[in-house]
């Protein structure tokens, strides 16, 4: 999406969990609500931007799992609902 600077360290992720609504899209929204939305993005375009950002995150995570760059928690490999 052109936002290479958006890297969530463990402390930032922990804060986002507190600020968000408990969903993946809620984390994305919390991030930009706290740190600022892209200037070219109008208020009415934010929900679509959040959805696309979350979908990109999911694709990237899936690729990392499939390539063995990260592993799932024990018991989640091939489990129902993981989507991987």
mmCIF file of the N, C-alpha and C atoms, coordinates in Angstrom:
data_MODEL
# 
_entry.id   MODEL 
# 
loop_
_atom_site.group_PDB 
_atom_site.id 
_atom_site.type_symbol 
_atom_site.label_atom_id 
_atom_site.label_alt_id 
_atom_site.label_comp_id 
_atom_site.label_asym_id 
_atom_site.label_entity_id 
_atom_site.label_seq_id 
_atom_site.pdbx_PDB_ins_code 
_atom_site.Cartn_x 
_atom_site.Cartn_y 
_atom_site.Cartn_z 
_atom_site.occupancy 
_atom_site.B_iso_or_equiv 
_atom_site.pdbx_formal_charge 
_atom_site.auth_seq_id 
_atom_site.auth_comp_id 
_atom_site.auth_asym_id 
_atom_site.auth_atom_id 
_atom_site.pdbx_PDB_model_num 
ATOM 1   N N  . UNK A 1 1  ? 0.822   -1.203  0.000  1.00 0.00 ? 1  UNK A N  1 
ATOM 2   C CA . UNK A 1 1  ? 0.000   0.000   0.000  1.00 0.00 ? 1  UNK A CA 1 
ATOM 3   C C  . UNK A 1 1  ? 0.859   1.257   0.000  1.00 0.00 ? 1  UNK A C  1 
ATOM 4   N N  . UNK A 1 2  ? 2.179   1.071   -0.009 1.00 0.00 ? 2  UNK A N  1 
ATOM 5   C CA . UNK A 1 2  ? 3.058   2.228   -0.046 1.00 0.00 ? 2  UNK A CA 1 
ATOM 6   C C  . UNK A 1 2  ? 3.373   2.823   1.308  1.00 0.00 ? 2  UNK A C  1 
ATOM 7   N N  . UNK A 1 3  ? 3.113   2.100   2.378  1.00 0.00 ? 3  UNK A N  1 
ATOM 8   C CA . UNK A 1 3  ? 3.390   2.592   3.719  1.00 0.00 ? 3  UNK A CA 1 
ATOM 9   C C  . UNK A 1 3  ? 4.401   1.689   4.407  1.00 0.00 ? 3  UNK A C  1 
ATOM 10  N N  . UNK A 1 4  ? 5.606   1.641   3.851  1.00 0.00 ? 4  UNK A N  1 
ATOM 11  C CA . UNK A 1 4  ? 6.639   0.782   4.404  1.00 0.00 ? 4  UNK A CA 1 
ATOM 12  C C  . UNK A 1 4  ? 7.005   1.155   5.834  1.00 0.00 ? 4  UNK A C  1 
ATOM 13  N N  . UNK A 1 5  ? 6.726   2.365   6.229  1.00 0.00 ? 5  UNK A N  1 
ATOM 14  C CA . UNK A 1 5  ? 7.083   2.795   7.576  1.00 0.00 ? 5  UNK A CA 1 
ATOM 15  C C  . UNK A 1 5  ? 6.140   2.223   8.634  1.00 0.00 ? 5  UNK A C  1 
ATOM 16  N N  . UNK A 1 6  ? 5.068   1.577   8.235  1.00 0.00 ? 6  UNK A N  1 
ATOM 17  C CA . UNK A 1 6  ? 4.097   1.053   9.187  1.00 0.00 ? 6  UNK A CA 1 
ATOM 18  C C  . UNK A 1 6  ? 4.547   -0.329  9.643  1.00 0.00 ? 6  UNK A C  1 
ATOM 19  N N  . UNK A 1 7  ? 5.350   -0.348  10.691 1.00 0.00 ? 7  UNK A N  1 
ATOM 20  C CA . UNK A 1 7  ? 5.828   -1.571  11.315 1.00 0.00 ? 7  UNK A CA 1 
ATOM 21  C C  . UNK A 1 7  ? 5.383   -1.529  12.767 1.00 0.00 ? 7  UNK A C  1 
ATOM 22  N N  . UNK A 1 8  ? 4.709   -2.565  13.217 1.00 0.00 ? 8  UNK A N  1 
ATOM 23  C CA . UNK A 1 8  ? 4.215   -2.580  14.581 1.00 0.00 ? 8  UNK A CA 1 
ATOM 24  C C  . UNK A 1 8  ? 5.152   -3.398  15.455 1.00 0.00 ? 8  UNK A C  1 
ATOM 25  N N  . UNK A 1 9  ? 5.842   -2.720  16.345 1.00 0.00 ? 9  UNK A N  1 
ATOM 26  C CA . UNK A 1 9  ? 6.676   -3.425  17.320 1.00 0.00 ? 9  UNK A CA 1 
ATOM 27  C C  . UNK A 1 9  ? 5.739   -4.056  18.356 1.00 0.00 ? 9  UNK A C  1 
ATOM 28  N N  . UNK A 1 10 ? 6.306   -4.889  19.213 1.00 0.00 ? 10 UNK A N  1 
ATOM 29  C CA . UNK A 1 10 ? 5.494   -5.541  20.246 1.00 0.00 ? 10 UNK A CA 1 
ATOM 30  C C  . UNK A 1 10 ? 4.804   -4.508  21.142 1.00 0.00 ? 10 UNK A C  1 
ATOM 31  N N  . UNK A 1 11 ? 5.498   -3.456  21.626 1.00 0.00 ? 11 UNK A N  1 
ATOM 32  C CA . UNK A 1 11 ? 4.810   -2.464  22.471 1.00 0.00 ? 11 UNK A CA 1 
ATOM 33  C C  . UNK A 1 11 ? 3.689   -1.723  21.727 1.00 0.00 ? 11 UNK A C  1 
ATOM 34  N N  . UNK A 1 12 ? 3.927   -1.382  20.454 1.00 0.00 ? 12 UNK A N  1 
ATOM 35  C CA . UNK A 1 12 ? 2.876   -0.698  19.690 1.00 0.00 ? 12 UNK A CA 1 
ATOM 36  C C  . UNK A 1 12 ? 1.679   -1.625  19.517 1.00 0.00 ? 12 UNK A C  1 
ATOM 37  N N  . UNK A 1 13 ? 1.921   -2.886  19.196 1.00 0.00 ? 13 UNK A N  1 
ATOM 38  C CA . UNK A 1 13 ? 0.834   -3.846  19.022 1.00 0.00 ? 13 UNK A CA 1 
ATOM 39  C C  . UNK A 1 13 ? 0.027   -3.985  20.315 1.00 0.00 ? 13 UNK A C  1 
ATOM 40  N N  . UNK A 1 14 ? 0.724   -4.044  21.449 1.00 0.00 ? 14 UNK A N  1 
ATOM 41  C CA . UNK A 1 14 ? 0.027   -4.149  22.742 1.00 0.00 ? 14 UNK A CA 1 
ATOM 42  C C  . UNK A 1 14 ? -0.868  -2.931  22.976 1.00 0.00 ? 14 UNK A C  1 
ATOM 43  N N  . UNK A 1 15 ? -0.365  -1.742  22.635 1.00 0.00 ? 15 UNK A N  1 
ATOM 44  C CA . UNK A 1 15 ? -1.187  -0.540  22.771 1.00 0.00 ? 15 UNK A CA 1 
ATOM 45  C C  . UNK A 1 15 ? -2.384  -0.581  21.835 1.00 0.00 ? 15 UNK A C  1 
ATOM 46  N N  . UNK A 1 16 ? -2.166  -1.030  20.607 1.00 0.00 ? 16 UNK A N  1 
ATOM 47  C CA . UNK A 1 16 ? -3.274  -1.104  19.647 1.00 0.00 ? 16 UNK A CA 1 
ATOM 48  C C  . UNK A 1 16 ? -4.353  -2.061  20.121 1.00 0.00 ? 16 UNK A C  1 
ATOM 49  N N  . UNK A 1 17 ? -3.954  -3.137  20.770 1.00 0.00 ? 17 UNK A N  1 
ATOM 50  C CA . UNK A 1 17 ? -4.945  -4.063  21.318 1.00 0.00 ? 17 UNK A CA 1 
ATOM 51  C C  . UNK A 1 17 ? -5.825  -3.364  22.349 1.00 0.00 ? 17 UNK A C  1 
ATOM 52  N N  . UNK A 1 18 ? -5.235  -2.447  23.126 1.00 0.00 ? 18 UNK A N  1 
ATOM 53  C CA . UNK A 1 18 ? -6.005  -1.690  24.124 1.00 0.00 ? 18 UNK A CA 1 
ATOM 54  C C  . UNK A 1 18 ? -6.921  -0.665  23.471 1.00 0.00 ? 18 UNK A C  1 
ATOM 55  N N  . UNK A 1 19 ? -6.419  -0.015  22.410 1.00 0.00 ? 19 UNK A N  1 
ATOM 56  C CA . UNK A 1 19 ? -7.155  1.071   21.771 1.00 0.00 ? 19 UNK A CA 1 
ATOM 57  C C  . UNK A 1 19 ? -8.201  0.582   20.773 1.00 0.00 ? 19 UNK A C  1 
ATOM 58  N N  . UNK A 1 20 ? -7.995  -0.594  20.191 1.00 0.00 ? 20 UNK A N  1 
ATOM 59  C CA . UNK A 1 20 ? -8.882  -1.097  19.156 1.00 0.00 ? 20 UNK A CA 1 
ATOM 60  C C  . UNK A 1 20 ? -10.132 -1.743  19.726 1.00 0.00 ? 20 UNK A C  1 
ATOM 61  N N  . UNK A 1 21 ? -10.909 -2.310  18.831 1.00 0.00 ? 21 UNK A N  1 
ATOM 62  C CA . UNK A 1 21 ? -12.165 -2.940  19.241 1.00 0.00 ? 21 UNK A CA 1 
ATOM 63  C C  . UNK A 1 21 ? -12.057 -4.458  19.315 1.00 0.00 ? 21 UNK A C  1 
ATOM 64  N N  . UNK A 1 22 ? -10.842 -4.985  19.257 1.00 0.00 ? 22 UNK A N  1 
ATOM 65  C CA . UNK A 1 22 ? -10.641 -6.424  19.360 1.00 0.00 ? 22 UNK A CA 1 
ATOM 66  C C  . UNK A 1 22 ? -10.636 -7.150  18.022 1.00 0.00 ? 22 UNK A C  1 
ATOM 67  N N  . UNK A 1 23 ? -10.810 -6.426  16.933 1.00 0.00 ? 23 UNK A N  1 
ATOM 68  C CA . UNK A 1 23 ? -10.791 -7.036  15.610 1.00 0.00 ? 23 UNK A CA 1 
ATOM 69  C C  . UNK A 1 23 ? -9.533  -6.591  14.860 1.00 0.00 ? 23 UNK A C  1 
ATOM 70  N N  . UNK A 1 24 ? -9.184  -7.331  13.815 1.00 0.00 ? 24 UNK A N  1 
ATOM 71  C CA . UNK A 1 24 ? -8.063  -6.929  12.978 1.00 0.00 ? 24 UNK A CA 1 
ATOM 72  C C  . UNK A 1 24 ? -8.259  -5.559  12.364 1.00 0.00 ? 24 UNK A C  1 
ATOM 73  N N  . UNK A 1 25 ? -9.410  -5.328  11.718 1.00 0.00 ? 25 UNK A N  1 
ATOM 74  C CA . UNK A 1 25 ? -9.645  -3.987  11.176 1.00 0.00 ? 25 UNK A CA 1 
ATOM 75  C C  . UNK A 1 25 ? -9.638  -2.913  12.266 1.00 0.00 ? 25 UNK A C  1 
ATOM 76  N N  . UNK A 1 26 ? -10.073 -3.277  13.468 1.00 0.00 ? 26 UNK A N  1 
ATOM 77  C CA . UNK A 1 26 ? -10.052 -2.330  14.579 1.00 0.00 ? 26 UNK A CA 1 
ATOM 78  C C  . UNK A 1 26 ? -8.637  -1.914  14.949 1.00 0.00 ? 26 UNK A C  1 
ATOM 79  N N  . UNK A 1 27 ? -7.666  -2.845  14.810 1.00 0.00 ? 27 UNK A N  1 
ATOM 80  C CA . UNK A 1 27 ? -6.264  -2.512  15.071 1.00 0.00 ? 27 UNK A CA 1 
ATOM 81  C C  . UNK A 1 27 ? -5.749  -1.515  14.046 1.00 0.00 ? 27 UNK A C  1 
ATOM 82  N N  . UNK A 1 28 ? -6.099  -1.735  12.779 1.00 0.00 ? 28 UNK A N  1 
ATOM 83  C CA . UNK A 1 28 ? -5.663  -0.825  11.718 1.00 0.00 ? 28 UNK A CA 1 
ATOM 84  C C  . UNK A 1 28 ? -6.256  0.564   11.954 1.00 0.00 ? 28 UNK A C  1 
ATOM 85  N N  . UNK A 1 29 ? -7.546  0.596   12.263 1.00 0.00 ? 29 UNK A N  1 
ATOM 86  C CA . UNK A 1 29 ? -8.213  1.875   12.519 1.00 0.00 ? 29 UNK A CA 1 
ATOM 87  C C  . UNK A 1 29 ? -7.599  2.573   13.731 1.00 0.00 ? 29 UNK A C  1 
ATOM 88  N N  . UNK A 1 30 ? -7.325  1.822   14.786 1.00 0.00 ? 30 UNK A N  1 
ATOM 89  C CA . UNK A 1 30 ? -6.719  2.404   15.987 1.00 0.00 ? 30 UNK A CA 1 
ATOM 90  C C  . UNK A 1 30 ? -5.353  2.992   15.666 1.00 0.00 ? 30 UNK A C  1 
ATOM 91  N N  . UNK A 1 31 ? -4.580  2.292   14.855 1.00 0.00 ? 31 UNK A N  1 
ATOM 92  C CA . UNK A 1 31 ? -3.247  2.781   14.492 1.00 0.00 ? 31 UNK A CA 1 
ATOM 93  C C  . UNK A 1 31 ? -3.342  4.151   13.828 1.00 0.00 ? 31 UNK A C  1 
ATOM 94  N N  . UNK A 1 32 ? -4.150  4.239   12.782 1.00 0.00 ? 32 UNK A N  1 
ATOM 95  C CA . UNK A 1 32 ? -4.230  5.500   12.048 1.00 0.00 ? 32 UNK A CA 1 
ATOM 96  C C  . UNK A 1 32 ? -4.979  6.580   12.829 1.00 0.00 ? 32 UNK A C  1 
ATOM 97  N N  . UNK A 1 33 ? -5.916  6.197   13.678 1.00 0.00 ? 33 UNK A N  1 
ATOM 98  C CA . UNK A 1 33 ? -6.608  7.186   14.498 1.00 0.00 ? 33 UNK A CA 1 
ATOM 99  C C  . UNK A 1 33 ? -5.649  7.827   15.501 1.00 0.00 ? 33 UNK A C  1 
ATOM 100 N N  . UNK A 1 34 ? -4.710  7.054   16.006 1.00 0.00 ? 34 UNK A N  1 
ATOM 101 C CA . UNK A 1 34 ? -3.743  7.564   16.982 1.00 0.00 ? 34 UNK A CA 1 
ATOM 102 C C  . UNK A 1 34 ? -2.596  8.330   16.319 1.00 0.00 ? 34 UNK A C  1 
ATOM 103 N N  . UNK A 1 35 ? -2.109  7.813   15.186 1.00 0.00 ? 35 UNK A N  1 
ATOM 104 C CA . UNK A 1 35 ? -0.894  8.370   14.589 1.00 0.00 ? 35 UNK A CA 1 
ATOM 105 C C  . UNK A 1 35 ? -1.144  9.236   13.369 1.00 0.00 ? 35 UNK A C  1 
ATOM 106 N N  . UNK A 1 36 ? -2.381  9.311   12.933 1.00 0.00 ? 36 UNK A N  1 
ATOM 107 C CA . UNK A 1 36 ? -2.715  10.161  11.798 1.00 0.00 ? 36 UNK A CA 1 
ATOM 108 C C  . UNK A 1 36 ? -3.024  9.377   10.537 1.00 0.00 ? 36 UNK A C  1 
ATOM 109 N N  . UNK A 1 37 ? -4.050  9.810   9.855  1.00 0.00 ? 37 UNK A N  1 
ATOM 110 C CA . UNK A 1 37 ? -4.467  9.196   8.602  1.00 0.00 ? 37 UNK A CA 1 
ATOM 111 C C  . UNK A 1 37 ? -3.651  9.786   7.457  1.00 0.00 ? 37 UNK A C  1 
ATOM 112 N N  . UNK A 1 38 ? -3.452  9.034   6.370  1.00 0.00 ? 38 UNK A N  1 
ATOM 113 C CA . UNK A 1 38 ? -2.771  9.607   5.198  1.00 0.00 ? 38 UNK A CA 1 
ATOM 114 C C  . UNK A 1 38 ? -3.485  10.879  4.741  1.00 0.00 ? 38 UNK A C  1 
ATOM 115 N N  . UNK A 1 39 ? -2.715  11.884  4.393  1.00 0.00 ? 39 UNK A N  1 
ATOM 116 C CA . UNK A 1 39 ? -3.282  13.187  4.031  1.00 0.00 ? 39 UNK A CA 1 
ATOM 117 C C  . UNK A 1 39 ? -4.194  13.116  2.809  1.00 0.00 ? 39 UNK A C  1 
ATOM 118 N N  . UNK A 1 40 ? -3.887  12.235  1.863  1.00 0.00 ? 40 UNK A N  1 
ATOM 119 C CA . UNK A 1 40 ? -4.683  12.178  0.639  1.00 0.00 ? 40 UNK A CA 1 
ATOM 120 C C  . UNK A 1 40 ? -6.005  11.436  0.841  1.00 0.00 ? 40 UNK A C  1 
ATOM 121 N N  . UNK A 1 41 ? -6.239  10.920  2.042  1.00 0.00 ? 41 UNK A N  1 
ATOM 122 C CA . UNK A 1 41 ? -7.411  10.090  2.307  1.00 0.00 ? 41 UNK A CA 1 
ATOM 123 C C  . UNK A 1 41 ? -8.520  10.914  2.955  1.00 0.00 ? 41 UNK A C  1 
ATOM 124 N N  . UNK A 1 42 ? -9.658  10.982  2.284  1.00 0.00 ? 42 UNK A N  1 
ATOM 125 C CA . UNK A 1 42 ? -10.806 11.674  2.851  1.00 0.00 ? 42 UNK A CA 1 
ATOM 126 C C  . UNK A 1 42 ? -11.463 10.847  3.939  1.00 0.00 ? 42 UNK A C  1 
ATOM 127 N N  . UNK A 1 43 ? -12.183 11.484  4.833  1.00 0.00 ? 43 UNK A N  1 
ATOM 128 C CA . UNK A 1 43 ? -12.845 10.786  5.945  1.00 0.00 ? 43 UNK A CA 1 
ATOM 129 C C  . UNK A 1 43 ? -13.768 9.682   5.468  1.00 0.00 ? 43 UNK A C  1 
ATOM 130 N N  . UNK A 1 44 ? -14.483 9.935   4.371  1.00 0.00 ? 44 UNK A N  1 
ATOM 131 C CA . UNK A 1 44 ? -15.438 8.927   3.889  1.00 0.00 ? 44 UNK A CA 1 
ATOM 132 C C  . UNK A 1 44 ? -14.745 7.706   3.284  1.00 0.00 ? 44 UNK A C  1 
ATOM 133 N N  . UNK A 1 45 ? -13.449 7.844   2.946  1.00 0.00 ? 45 UNK A N  1 
ATOM 134 C CA . UNK A 1 45 ? -12.696 6.741   2.350  1.00 0.00 ? 45 UNK A CA 1 
ATOM 135 C C  . UNK A 1 45 ? -11.988 5.871   3.390  1.00 0.00 ? 45 UNK A C  1 
ATOM 136 N N  . UNK A 1 46 ? -12.041 6.252   4.635  1.00 0.00 ? 46 UNK A N  1 
ATOM 137 C CA . UNK A 1 46 ? -11.322 5.524   5.680  1.00 0.00 ? 46 UNK A CA 1 
ATOM 138 C C  . UNK A 1 46 ? -11.782 4.075   5.852  1.00 0.00 ? 46 UNK A C  1 
ATOM 139 N N  . UNK A 1 47 ? -13.083 3.773   5.864  1.00 0.00 ? 47 UNK A N  1 
ATOM 140 C CA . UNK A 1 47 ? -13.484 2.368   6.032  1.00 0.00 ? 47 UNK A CA 1 
ATOM 141 C C  . UNK A 1 47 ? -12.923 1.444   4.939  1.00 0.00 ? 47 UNK A C  1 
ATOM 142 N N  . UNK A 1 48 ? -12.911 1.894   3.703  1.00 0.00 ? 48 UNK A N  1 
ATOM 143 C CA . UNK A 1 48 ? -12.364 1.086   2.606  1.00 0.00 ? 48 UNK A CA 1 
ATOM 144 C C  . UNK A 1 48 ? -10.856 0.938   2.781  1.00 0.00 ? 48 UNK A C  1 
ATOM 145 N N  . UNK A 1 49 ? -10.182 2.011   3.174  1.00 0.00 ? 49 UNK A N  1 
ATOM 146 C CA . UNK A 1 49 ? -8.746  1.986   3.409  1.00 0.00 ? 49 UNK A CA 1 
ATOM 147 C C  . UNK A 1 49 ? -8.407  0.988   4.518  1.00 0.00 ? 49 UNK A C  1 
ATOM 148 N N  . UNK A 1 50 ? -9.174  1.007   5.604  1.00 0.00 ? 50 UNK A N  1 
ATOM 149 C CA . UNK A 1 50 ? -8.952  0.081   6.718  1.00 0.00 ? 50 UNK A CA 1 
ATOM 150 C C  . UNK A 1 50 ? -9.147  -1.352  6.240  1.00 0.00 ? 50 UNK A C  1 
ATOM 151 N N  . UNK A 1 51 ? -10.203 -1.607  5.501  1.00 0.00 ? 51 UNK A N  1 
ATOM 152 C CA . UNK A 1 51 ? -10.463 -2.960  5.007  1.00 0.00 ? 51 UNK A CA 1 
ATOM 153 C C  . UNK A 1 51 ? -9.324  -3.440  4.107  1.00 0.00 ? 51 UNK A C  1 
ATOM 154 N N  . UNK A 1 52 ? -8.886  -2.587  3.186  1.00 0.00 ? 52 UNK A N  1 
ATOM 155 C CA . UNK A 1 52 ? -7.797  -2.972  2.280  1.00 0.00 ? 52 UNK A CA 1 
ATOM 156 C C  . UNK A 1 52 ? -6.492  -3.187  3.045  1.00 0.00 ? 52 UNK A C  1 
ATOM 157 N N  . UNK A 1 53 ? -6.227  -2.357  4.038  1.00 0.00 ? 53 UNK A N  1 
ATOM 158 C CA . UNK A 1 53 ? -5.027  -2.531  4.860  1.00 0.00 ? 53 UNK A CA 1 
ATOM 159 C C  . UNK A 1 53 ? -5.045  -3.838  5.616  1.00 0.00 ? 53 UNK A C  1 
ATOM 160 N N  . UNK A 1 54 ? -6.183  -4.178  6.167  1.00 0.00 ? 54 UNK A N  1 
ATOM 161 C CA . UNK A 1 54 ? -6.310  -5.441  6.906  1.00 0.00 ? 54 UNK A CA 1 
ATOM 162 C C  . UNK A 1 54 ? -6.177  -6.637  5.965  1.00 0.00 ? 54 UNK A C  1 
ATOM 163 N N  . UNK A 1 55 ? -6.798  -6.547  4.802  1.00 0.00 ? 55 UNK A N  1 
ATOM 164 C CA . UNK A 1 55 ? -6.691  -7.639  3.830  1.00 0.00 ? 55 UNK A CA 1 
ATOM 165 C C  . UNK A 1 55 ? -5.237  -7.829  3.378  1.00 0.00 ? 55 UNK A C  1 
ATOM 166 N N  . UNK A 1 56 ? -4.506  -6.736  3.182  1.00 0.00 ? 56 UNK A N  1 
ATOM 167 C CA . UNK A 1 56 ? -3.089  -6.820  2.806  1.00 0.00 ? 56 UNK A CA 1 
ATOM 168 C C  . UNK A 1 56 ? -2.286  -7.481  3.923  1.00 0.00 ? 56 UNK A C  1 
ATOM 169 N N  . UNK A 1 57 ? -2.588  -7.129  5.165  1.00 0.00 ? 57 UNK A N  1 
ATOM 170 C CA . UNK A 1 57 ? -1.914  -7.730  6.315  1.00 0.00 ? 57 UNK A CA 1 
ATOM 171 C C  . UNK A 1 57 ? -2.169  -9.230  6.353  1.00 0.00 ? 57 UNK A C  1 
ATOM 172 N N  . UNK A 1 58 ? -3.394  -9.649  6.104  1.00 0.00 ? 58 UNK A N  1 
ATOM 173 C CA . UNK A 1 58 ? -3.746  -11.069 6.113  1.00 0.00 ? 58 UNK A CA 1 
ATOM 174 C C  . UNK A 1 58 ? -3.002  -11.830 5.009  1.00 0.00 ? 58 UNK A C  1 
ATOM 175 N N  . UNK A 1 59 ? -2.928  -11.240 3.813  1.00 0.00 ? 59 UNK A N  1 
ATOM 176 C CA . UNK A 1 59 ? -2.204  -11.886 2.713  1.00 0.00 ? 59 UNK A CA 1 
ATOM 177 C C  . UNK A 1 59 ? -0.727  -12.041 3.062  1.00 0.00 ? 59 UNK A C  1 
ATOM 178 N N  . UNK A 1 60 ? -0.150  -10.995 3.636  1.00 0.00 ? 60 UNK A N  1 
ATOM 179 C CA . UNK A 1 60 ? 1.263   -11.026 4.003  1.00 0.00 ? 60 UNK A CA 1 
ATOM 180 C C  . UNK A 1 60 ? 1.519   -12.069 5.086  1.00 0.00 ? 60 UNK A C  1 
ATOM 181 N N  . UNK A 1 61 ? 0.674   -12.121 6.083  1.00 0.00 ? 61 UNK A N  1 
ATOM 182 C CA . UNK A 1 61 ? 0.801   -13.108 7.154  1.00 0.00 ? 61 UNK A CA 1 
ATOM 183 C C  . UNK A 1 61 ? 0.714   -14.525 6.592  1.00 0.00 ? 61 UNK A C  1 
ATOM 184 N N  . UNK A 1 62 ? -0.248  -14.762 5.729  1.00 0.00 ? 62 UNK A N  1 
ATOM 185 C CA . UNK A 1 62 ? -0.424  -16.089 5.131  1.00 0.00 ? 62 UNK A CA 1 
ATOM 186 C C  . UNK A 1 62 ? 0.824   -16.499 4.358  1.00 0.00 ? 62 UNK A C  1 
ATOM 187 N N  . UNK A 1 63 ? 1.378   -15.577 3.588  1.00 0.00 ? 63 UNK A N  1 
ATOM 188 C CA . UNK A 1 63 ? 2.595   -15.870 2.819  1.00 0.00 ? 63 UNK A CA 1 
ATOM 189 C C  . UNK A 1 63 ? 3.762   -16.177 3.758  1.00 0.00 ? 63 UNK A C  1 
ATOM 190 N N  . UNK A 1 64 ? 3.887   -15.434 4.840  1.00 0.00 ? 64 UNK A N  1 
ATOM 191 C CA . UNK A 1 64 ? 4.974   -15.674 5.790  1.00 0.00 ? 64 UNK A CA 1 
ATOM 192 C C  . UNK A 1 64 ? 4.846   -17.050 6.441  1.00 0.00 ? 64 UNK A C  1 
ATOM 193 N N  . UNK A 1 65 ? 3.624   -17.453 6.774  1.00 0.00 ? 65 UNK A N  1 
ATOM 194 C CA . UNK A 1 65 ? 3.397   -18.773 7.363  1.00 0.00 ? 65 UNK A CA 1 
ATOM 195 C C  . UNK A 1 65 ? 3.729   -19.856 6.338  1.00 0.00 ? 65 UNK A C  1 
ATOM 196 N N  . UNK A 1 66 ? 3.241   -19.690 5.113  1.00 0.00 ? 66 UNK A N  1 
ATOM 197 C CA . UNK A 1 66 ? 3.481   -20.685 4.078  1.00 0.00 ? 66 UNK A CA 1 
ATOM 198 C C  . UNK A 1 66 ? 4.958   -20.826 3.735  1.00 0.00 ? 66 UNK A C  1 
ATOM 199 N N  . UNK A 1 67 ? 5.719   -19.751 3.835  1.00 0.00 ? 67 UNK A N  1 
ATOM 200 C CA . UNK A 1 67 ? 7.145   -19.781 3.530  1.00 0.00 ? 67 UNK A CA 1 
ATOM 201 C C  . UNK A 1 67 ? 7.987   -20.205 4.729  1.00 0.00 ? 67 UNK A C  1 
ATOM 202 N N  . UNK A 1 68 ? 7.331   -20.455 5.851  1.00 0.00 ? 68 UNK A N  1 
ATOM 203 C CA . UNK A 1 68 ? 8.049   -20.889 7.045  1.00 0.00 ? 68 UNK A CA 1 
ATOM 204 C C  . UNK A 1 68 ? 8.773   -19.769 7.772  1.00 0.00 ? 68 UNK A C  1 
ATOM 205 N N  . UNK A 1 69 ? 8.479   -18.518 7.430  1.00 0.00 ? 69 UNK A N  1 
ATOM 206 C CA . UNK A 1 69 ? 9.130   -17.393 8.096  1.00 0.00 ? 69 UNK A CA 1 
ATOM 207 C C  . UNK A 1 69 ? 8.645   -17.233 9.531  1.00 0.00 ? 69 UNK A C  1 
ATOM 208 N N  . UNK A 1 70 ? 7.421   -17.611 9.773  1.00 0.00 ? 70 UNK A N  1 
ATOM 209 C CA . UNK A 1 70 ? 6.861   -17.613 11.121 1.00 0.00 ? 70 UNK A CA 1 
ATOM 210 C C  . UNK A 1 70 ? 6.035   -18.889 11.268 1.00 0.00 ? 70 UNK A C  1 
ATOM 211 N N  . UNK A 1 71 ? 5.812   -19.296 12.479 1.00 0.00 ? 71 UNK A N  1 
ATOM 212 C CA . UNK A 1 71 ? 5.007   -20.488 12.723 1.00 0.00 ? 71 UNK A CA 1 
ATOM 213 C C  . UNK A 1 71 ? 3.761   -20.109 13.504 1.00 0.00 ? 71 UNK A C  1 
ATOM 214 N N  . UNK A 1 72 ? 2.760   -20.920 13.368 1.00 0.00 ? 72 UNK A N  1 
ATOM 215 C CA . UNK A 1 72 ? 1.537   -20.721 14.127 1.00 0.00 ? 72 UNK A CA 1 
ATOM 216 C C  . UNK A 1 72 ? 1.714   -21.291 15.529 1.00 0.00 ? 72 UNK A C  1 
ATOM 217 N N  . UNK A 1 73 ? 0.865   -20.867 16.429 1.00 0.00 ? 73 UNK A N  1 
ATOM 218 C CA . UNK A 1 73 ? 0.905   -21.405 17.792 1.00 0.00 ? 73 UNK A CA 1 
ATOM 219 C C  . UNK A 1 73 ? 0.678   -22.911 17.750 1.00 0.00 ? 73 UNK A C  1 
ATOM 220 N N  . UNK A 1 74 ? 1.257   -23.650 18.697 1.00 0.00 ? 74 UNK A N  1 
ATOM 221 C CA . UNK A 1 74 ? 0.989   -25.080 18.760 1.00 0.00 ? 74 UNK A CA 1 
ATOM 222 C C  . UNK A 1 74 ? -0.508  -25.348 18.804 1.00 0.00 ? 74 UNK A C  1 
ATOM 223 N N  . UNK A 1 75 ? -0.939  -26.313 18.036 1.00 0.00 ? 75 UNK A N  1 
ATOM 224 C CA . UNK A 1 75 ? -2.358  -26.663 17.982 1.00 0.00 ? 75 UNK A CA 1 
ATOM 225 C C  . UNK A 1 75 ? -3.128  -25.923 16.916 1.00 0.00 ? 75 UNK A C  1 
ATOM 226 N N  . UNK A 1 76 ? -2.536  -24.891 16.290 1.00 0.00 ? 76 UNK A N  1 
ATOM 227 C CA . UNK A 1 76 ? -3.228  -24.125 15.266 1.00 0.00 ? 76 UNK A CA 1 
ATOM 228 C C  . UNK A 1 76 ? -2.857  -24.584 13.855 1.00 0.00 ? 76 UNK A C  1 
ATOM 229 N N  . UNK A 1 77 ? -1.801  -25.385 13.710 1.00 0.00 ? 77 UNK A N  1 
ATOM 230 C CA . UNK A 1 77 ? -1.410  -25.853 12.399 1.00 0.00 ? 77 UNK A CA 1 
ATOM 231 C C  . UNK A 1 77 ? -2.544  -26.682 11.810 1.00 0.00 ? 77 UNK A C  1 
ATOM 232 N N  . UNK A 1 78 ? -3.114  -26.217 10.712 1.00 0.00 ? 78 UNK A N  1 
ATOM 233 C CA . UNK A 1 78 ? -4.173  -26.941 10.026 1.00 0.00 ? 78 UNK A CA 1 
ATOM 234 C C  . UNK A 1 78 ? -5.491  -26.974 10.778 1.00 0.00 ? 78 UNK A C  1 
ATOM 235 N N  . UNK A 1 79 ? -5.601  -26.217 11.855 1.00 0.00 ? 79 UNK A N  1 
ATOM 236 C CA . UNK A 1 79 ? -6.825  -26.205 12.653 1.00 0.00 ? 79 UNK A CA 1 
ATOM 237 C C  . UNK A 1 79 ? -7.936  -25.436 11.943 1.00 0.00 ? 79 UNK A C  1 
ATOM 238 N N  . UNK A 1 80 ? -9.154  -25.685 12.350 1.00 0.00 ? 80 UNK A N  1 
ATOM 239 C CA . UNK A 1 80 ? -10.291 -25.007 11.731 1.00 0.00 ? 80 UNK A CA 1 
ATOM 240 C C  . UNK A 1 80 ? -10.282 -23.531 12.114 1.00 0.00 ? 80 UNK A C  1 
ATOM 241 N N  . UNK A 1 81 ? -10.673 -22.715 11.167 1.00 0.00 ? 81 UNK A N  1 
ATOM 242 C CA . UNK A 1 81 ? -10.812 -21.285 11.420 1.00 0.00 ? 81 UNK A CA 1 
ATOM 243 C C  . UNK A 1 81 ? -9.545  -20.485 11.229 1.00 0.00 ? 81 UNK A C  1 
ATOM 244 N N  . UNK A 1 82 ? -8.412  -21.162 11.004 1.00 0.00 ? 82 UNK A N  1 
ATOM 245 C CA . UNK A 1 82 ? -7.173  -20.406 10.862 1.00 0.00 ? 82 UNK A CA 1 
ATOM 246 C C  . UNK A 1 82 ? -7.074  -19.760 9.493  1.00 0.00 ? 82 UNK A C  1 
ATOM 247 N N  . UNK A 1 83 ? -7.677  -20.363 8.476  1.00 0.00 ? 83 UNK A N  1 
ATOM 248 C CA . UNK A 1 83 ? -7.623  -19.824 7.129  1.00 0.00 ? 83 UNK A CA 1 
ATOM 249 C C  . UNK A 1 83 ? -6.302  -20.093 6.445  1.00 0.00 ? 83 UNK A C  1 
ATOM 250 N N  . UNK A 1 84 ? -5.428  -20.811 7.078  1.00 0.00 ? 84 UNK A N  1 
ATOM 251 C CA . UNK A 1 84 ? -4.109  -21.092 6.495  1.00 0.00 ? 84 UNK A CA 1 
ATOM 252 C C  . UNK A 1 84 ? -3.957  -22.556 6.315  1.00 0.00 ? 84 UNK A C  1 
# 
